[in-house]
């Protein structure tokens, strides 16, 4: 299965249209922190709520914080992220979280949100994924304690990513997902070129080396992880 997240209302609609045309494609809807120019508080949340009713929408995302690009003012990012976390809880749909140079605020808001979720709500057990995870081992362990998954993408294959590989080695494979972040973050040896979903096997193979698992086991476990999180049906 393939998940295509939205960056704003228009790209969320595009993700849904793509999902409608391909059985294995599913969509998430949301506002990326770098794409908040059209964010309109209640109006945007109402529109996302409507889009999220589509049967191929399985998550709210890509949402989060980005203090590296700073394309959107910090307070606008915080407000939009908080509002979309609340929306996800209401809809009981997991979140796809973008985090760049915003570890402290992301972790604080994740913790506050997850702590207030009713344990009977599915999101308490499967709240979401830290997309293309880039953080410390301490951050990873804190996220996993809240039942979040970590998205593993192209950088795990980079020669200078030893710290990242050491972090992932310490996290149970039952909390890892494979992803591409296409068209960005292509794995080695395609680094610097356009990324695409067909490169997932490269990331999976590197994960087998890091975790000392068979490739078949990596494929089986990470696929089941995605099913647990997004509640989508496997394709035969």
N, C-alpha and C positions, 0 to 999 in steps of 0.2 A: 504494500500500500504506500501511497505518496500523499503527504500533507502539504498543501499550498496555503500559506498564511496571507492575510491582507495587511496592507500598510496604512490604509485609510478607507473611506467608504467606497470609492471607485475601484480600488484594487481588490477590496473584499468581494465586491460584486463579480469582478473578473475571476477571482478564485472559485467562486460558486459556479460560474458558467463553465469553467474548465472541469470542475468536478462532475457537472451534469453530463459532460461529453465523454468521460472516461471512467469506467467501472472502478479502477484501482485508485483513483484520485479523490481525495477528500479536502475540505476547505476549513480554514479558520478565519474569523473576522475580527478586525481590531485596528487600532491606530498605533503605529510605530512611533517611538519618541522623537524620531527625526522627521516625521511627517505629520506634524500637528498644526500646520498652517490653516487647515480647514476645520479644526476641532471647535465645536460649539457647545460644550458642556451637555445639557439635557437633550438638546436636539441630536447630537451625535450618538449619545447613549440610546435614545429611542430608535434611531436608524439601525444601530448595531443589534439591538434587541430583535427587530423585525427580521434582519438578515439571518440571525442565529436560529430562527425557526426552521430554516431549510434542512431537510433530512440529511444532506451531505455535509453540513457544518458540524464539526466535532470538537471545536475548541475556540477560545478567545485569544487572538494573537495576530500579529506579533506585537506584544505590548512590553513596556518596561521603561528603563532609564538609560540615557546615553550622555555622559558628561565628557566624552572625548570629542565628539563632533560639535555638540552644543548648538545644533541647528534650531532647537526650540528652547525657550527660556526654562530654567530649572523649575520654577513654580508651576508652569503650564505642564511640564512633564510629570511632576508629582501628582498634580490634580487629575490628569488624564489617566495615569496608571492606577490611582486609587479608585477612580470611578469604574474602570474596566475590571478591576478585581472584584468589586461589589457586584457588577453585572454577571461575572462568571459564577459567583456564588449563587446568585438568584437563579441562573439558568442551569446550574450544576454541570457546567462544561469546563474542562481543564484549561489552564492558561499556558501560552507559549511565551516565555519571558526573555527579552533582550536585555543584556547587562553589559555596559562598557564603561569602565572607570567609575562605577557607581555602586560598588559592592556594599558599603555600609547601609545606604538608604534602601537598596534592594532587599538585603537580608532583614532589615528592620521591618519593612512593609510586608514582606512575605510572612514573617513570624507573627505580626499583628493580625494579618488576614487569616492565616491558618489556625491560630489559637482560637479565633472566634467562630470557626466553622463548626456546625453541629456534627459530632462524630457519626451520626446517622447519614449525613450527607456524603455521597460518594467522593466528593472532593477532599474529604478529610483523609481518605486512603490514597487517592490519586489526584493531587491538586494541580499538577502540571509538570512542565519540563523547563529547565534552564538551558535555553537554546544555545548551541555551540559553546558549551561551557568553557569559561576562561577565568578560573579563580584558584585560590589556594586550597590545600587539603582541608584546612579548618572550615573554609566556606563550604566546600563540598560536603563535609560531614554534617554541618549544620543543616544544609538543604535536605540531605538524605534523612536526617532525623525527623524532618517535617514531611517525609514521604515523597518529596520531589524526585523526579528523574533528572539525569544529566545527559544533555545531547552531545554526542561525540562526532566531530566532523574532521575536515581535512587537516587542520593543524596537528593532530596527533601523529601524522606521518612526517612532519618537518624535522630536519636534522637537529635544529636548535630547540626542540620541544621536550627535552628530557624531564624537566620539572612537571610538565603537563602529563607525560606518560607515568611518572611516579605517582602523581595524584590519582590518576585513573586506576592504576594497579591496586590502590588501597581501597577502592570503592567496589562493593559487590556488583557483579555483572547484572544482577536482577534489578539494578537501579540505573542502567545505561540504555540509551537509545542511539541508533545510528542515523546520521543526517548529513546533508551536503551543504546547506546554506547557499545552494545554487542561486545565482551564477557566481557567487563569491567563494573564497577559501578552497580552491581546488586542491586536492591532495597531491603530494609528490608522486609521480614526476610531472604532473600537469600544473604545478604551482605557477600562478601568474596568468593562467589561461582561463577561459570561461568554464565554470563548473557545471556539472549536470548530474542527474540522479544515477546515471550508469556507472558513476565512479564509487558508488556505495561499496562494492566488493573490495576496493582498495582499502577503504577505511576499516571494513570488517577484518580483512587479512592482518592489518596492523594491530587491531585489537586482539586477535588471536595470539600474536607475539607478546603483547603487553600482559595479557591475562593468563598466558599459557593454557589456552583452550583450543579444542578442535574447531575448525571453521564451521562445521555443521552445528556444533553446540552454540557458537556465537550467533549464528543465524536463527536458530530455534529460540534461544532465550530472549534476544533483543526483539524478535518479532512478537513473542508473547508479551513482552513488556509494553510494546506499542498497543497491542490489543487491550491489555489491562487499563492503559491510560485513556485511550480514545474510544474504546468500545466499538471498534469497527470490525467488520466481518472479514476473516481471511479469505483470499481468493485462491481457489483450487487451480 
